[in-house]
Amino acid sequence: MNYIHFSPYFQPNYIQFSRALREEGANVLGLGDSPYDILKPELKKSLTEYYRVDNLHNYD
């Protein structure tokens, strides 16, 4: 299963959701506007991949 998690760092308790999905074997794909380097280590371990965009409100 693949799960796309938008702004996985926003709300801090959502990190637990990503971790639980990963433990169940899901590929957790993060999409957000924050740099990868500032994500918490626990979140980094939970994500299969992270893609940074400049603005989540720009659909183009």
PEBEL-V680966 format. One record per backbone hydrogen bond with DSSP energy under -0.5 kcal/mol. CO is the residue of the C=O (numbers start at 1). NH is the residue of the N-H. Records with the same first field share a line. If there is no record, write none. Layout:
BEGIN
CO: NH, NH
END
This chain:
BEGIN
1: 27
3: 5, 29
4: 6
5: 8, 31
7: 10
9: 11
11: 14
12: 15
13: 16, 17
14: 18
15: 19
16: 20
17: 21
18: 22
19: 23
20: 24
21: 26
22: 25
26: 28
27: 3, 29
28: 30, 48, 49
29: 5
30: 51
31: 7
32: 53
35: 38
36: 39
40: 43, 44
41: 45
42: 46
43: 47
49: 30
51: 32
55: 58
57: 59
END
